[in-house]
């Protein structure tokens, strides 16, 4: 039986008209503001670029596939003004001022943590947490060392390059850190973002590339990746029946409420504890 070609789970006879409507609306400058305009445009662009990346030789096997192509081709569209400025502003406002990025990060973090077996998570944390902290410390110090050698400055390299990259990209890293560091370094947030944004973008791109290479290495040598287990003593997870795996709309609603509540609680704690709300949210969800 032949299967029909689909993108984003949609047959081409439906996907092509959707693309035409979204692209025409964008070109005419009639893209709706907020979620109504930003989501369809980002989904159409993301789905097409993801398909290209996942089908391109070498890129799909060694350079991260779809995500890396989405990053660079989207940057190409912006740099050469292919996407109208008005549409760019709509997407930017949706991701930042309307806090969709915060929602996505909260849902991703809380869902990942609560979706794991709590006992397994606690046992594994004792093993990988020191490794993560050690890796972060070494990365920060090496960045400072390179900055010192090149004459850029040890502390500037750490605060303007290493920490924003470690902080979680743009929404959780560069933007809030530029506000925080502006007073201490007597520079405007705009000046700091001019340094942080390229560093974060390049750091994210390299992380995807090396993640793809490590994934390829892990598949070739499963013993190096732990063969999909967090712990060597972890028992095989028995696959549940499809009926048990099915997610109902009520489950999505419950997950939405829980994730946003965790984020709100992290925001409350950050007012009294000098730690980013994301970190506090993770600690609270893990407990």
CORGI-V523741 format. One record per pair of residues at least 24 apart in sequence whose ideal C-beta (glycine too) atoms are under 10 Angstrom apart, sorted by sequence separation. I is the first residue (numbers start at 1). J is the second residue. D is the distance in whole Angstrom. If there is no record, write none. Layout:
I_J_D + I_J_D
This chain:
20_44_10 + 46_70_6 + 49_73_5 + 173_197_10 + 174_198_10 + 18_43_9 + 19_44_5 + 45_70_8 + 48_73_9 + 49_74_7 + 140_165_10 + 159_184_8 + 160_185_8 + 174_199_8 + 175_200_10 + 18_44_7 + 19_45_10 + 136_162_9 + 139_165_8 + 140_166_7 + 159_185_8 + 170_196_9 + 173_199_10 + 174_200_5 + 259_285_9 + 49_76_10 + 136_163_10 + 139_166_7 + 160_187_10 + 170_197_7 + 173_200_6 + 174_201_9 + 258_285_9 + 19_47_9 + 42_70_10 + 45_73_8 + 46_74_8 + 49_77_9 + 164_192_9 + 15_44_9 + 18_47_10 + 19_48_8 + 45_74_6 + 156_185_8 + 164_193_9 + 167_196_9 + 136_166_6 + 155_185_9 + 170_200_6 + 173_203_9 + 135_166_10 + 164_195_9 + 165_196_9 + 169_200_6 + 170_201_8 + 173_204_10 + 15_47_8 + 42_74_9 + 45_77_8 + 160_192_7 + 164_196_4 + 168_200_9 + 169_201_9 + 15_48_9 + 159_192_9 + 160_193_10 + 163_196_9 + 164_197_9 + 167_200_8 + 160_194_10 + 161_195_7 + 165_199_6 + 166_200_10 + 169_203_8 + 170_204_9 + 8_43_7 + 160_195_5 + 161_196_7 + 164_199_6 + 165_200_6 + 169_204_6 + 8_44_9 + 159_195_10 + 160_196_6 + 163_199_10 + 164_200_5 + 165_201_10 + 168_204_10 + 7_44_9 + 10_47_9 + 159_196_9 + 161_198_9 + 162_199_8 + 165_202_9 + 166_203_9 + 8_46_9 + 9_47_10 + 45_83_8 + 161_199_4 + 165_203_4 + 169_207_10 + 8_47_5 + 156_195_8 + 160_199_7 + 161_200_9 + 164_203_8 + 165_204_8 + 7_47_5 + 8_48_9 + 7_48_7 + 161_202_10 + 162_203_9 + 165_206_9 + 8_50_9 + 41_83_8 + 157_199_9 + 161_203_8 + 165_207_8 + 7_50_9 + 8_51_9 + 152_195_10 + 7_51_6 + 41_87_6 + 45_91_9 + 41_88_10 + 42_90_10 + 37_86_10 + 38_87_9 + 41_90_8 + 42_91_6 + 37_87_7 + 41_91_7 + 38_89_10 + 31_83_10 + 38_90_5 + 39_91_9 + 42_94_8 + 31_84_8 + 33_86_9 + 37_90_5 + 38_91_5 + 41_94_10 + 42_95_9 + 36_90_9 + 37_91_8 + 38_92_9 + 29_84_6 + 31_86_7 + 35_90_10 + 38_93_8 + 39_94_8 + 26_82_10 + 27_83_10 + 28_84_9 + 29_85_9 + 30_86_9 + 31_87_5 + 33_89_9 + 34_90_7 + 38_94_4 + 143_199_9 + 26_83_7 + 27_84_7 + 29_86_6 + 30_87_10 + 33_90_6 + 37_94_8 + 38_95_7 + 26_84_6 + 29_87_8 + 31_89_10 + 32_90_8 + 36_94_9 + 42_100_10 + 31_90_6 + 34_93_8 + 35_94_6 + 109_168_10 + 26_86_9 + 27_87_9 + 31_91_9 + 33_93_8 + 34_94_6 + 38_98_8 + 143_203_10 + 26_87_5 + 33_94_8 + 39_100_9 + 25_87_9 + 38_100_8 + 34_97_10 + 35_98_7 + 105_168_7 + 26_90_9 + 34_98_6 + 105_169_9 + 139_203_10 + 22_87_10 + 33_98_10 + 35_100_7 + 34_100_10 + 105_171_7 + 101_168_10 + 104_171_9 + 105_172_6 + 101_169_9 + 101_170_8 + 102_171_7 + 101_171_4 + 102_172_8 + 100_171_9 + 101_172_8 + 99_171_9 + 96_170_8 + 101_175_10 + 95_170_9 + 96_171_7 + 95_171_7 + 96_175_7 + 180_276_10 + 177_276_9 + 176_276_7 + 176_277_9 + 128_230_8 + 176_278_10 + 127_230_8 + 128_231_10 + 173_276_9 + 127_231_7 + 172_276_7 + 124_229_9 + 125_230_9 + 126_231_10 + 127_232_10 + 172_277_9 + 173_278_10 + 124_230_4 + 172_278_5 + 123_230_8 + 124_231_6 + 171_278_10 + 172_279_10 + 123_231_6 + 168_276_8 + 120_229_9 + 121_230_8 + 167_276_7 + 120_230_6 + 123_233_9 + 124_234_8 + 168_278_7 + 120_231_7 + 123_234_9 + 167_278_9 + 168_279_10 + 167_279_10 + 117_230_9 + 120_233_10 + 116_230_8 + 120_234_6 + 120_235_9 + 117_234_9 + 120_237_10 + 117_237_9 + 75_201_8 + 72_201_10 + 71_201_8 + 75_205_9 + 71_204_7 + 72_205_7 + 71_205_6 + 68_204_9 + 67_204_9 + 68_205_6 + 71_208_7 + 67_205_9 + 68_206_10 + 70_208_10 + 68_207_10 + 69_208_10 + 67_207_10 + 68_208_5 + 115_255_10 + 64_205_8 + 67_208_5 + 68_209_6 + 114_255_8 + 63_205_9 + 64_206_10 + 66_208_10 + 67_209_10 + 64_207_9 + 65_208_9 + 68_211_10 + 64_208_4 + 67_211_9 + 68_212_8 + 111_255_6 + 114_258_7 + 63_208_8 + 64_209_5 + 67_212_9 + 110_255_8 + 114_259_9 + 63_209_5 + 64_210_9 + 62_209_8 + 63_210_10 + 64_211_6 + 65_212_6 + 111_258_9 + 62_210_10 + 63_211_10 + 64_212_4 + 107_255_7 + 110_258_6 + 111_259_6 + 114_262_9 + 63_212_6 + 64_213_9 + 107_256_7 + 110_259_4 + 113_262_9 + 59_209_10 + 62_212_6 + 63_213_8 + 65_215_10 + 106_256_10 + 109_259_8 + 110_260_9 + 61_212_8 + 62_213_6 + 64_215_9 + 107_258_9 + 108_259_9 + 110_261_9 + 60_212_8 + 61_213_9 + 106_258_10 + 107_259_4 + 110_262_5 + 59_212_9 + 62_215_10 + 103_256_9 + 106_259_5 + 107_260_8 + 109_262_8 + 110_263_8 + 61_215_9 + 62_216_6 + 105_259_10 + 106_260_6 + 109_263_9 + 61_216_6 + 104_259_10 + 106_261_9 + 107_262_10 + 103_259_8 + 106_262_6 + 107_263_9 + 110_266_10 + 103_260_7 + 106_263_4 + 109_266_10 + 102_260_9 + 105_263_8 + 106_264_9 + 103_263_8 + 106_266_8 + 102_263_7 + 125_286_7 + 99_263_9 + 122_286_8 + 102_267_9 + 121_286_7 + 122_287_10 + 113_281_9 + 118_286_9 + 109_278_7 + 113_282_7 + 118_287_9 + 109_279_10 + 112_282_10 + 113_283_10 + 116_286_9 + 106_277_9 + 110_281_7 + 113_284_10 + 114_285_6 + 106_278_8 + 109_281_7 + 110_282_8 + 113_285_5 + 114_286_9 + 105_278_7 + 109_282_6 + 112_285_9 + 113_286_6 + 110_284_9 + 111_285_9 + 113_287_10 + 102_277_9 + 106_281_7 + 110_285_5 + 102_278_9 + 105_281_9 + 106_282_10 + 109_285_7 + 110_286_10 + 109_286_10 + 106_285_9
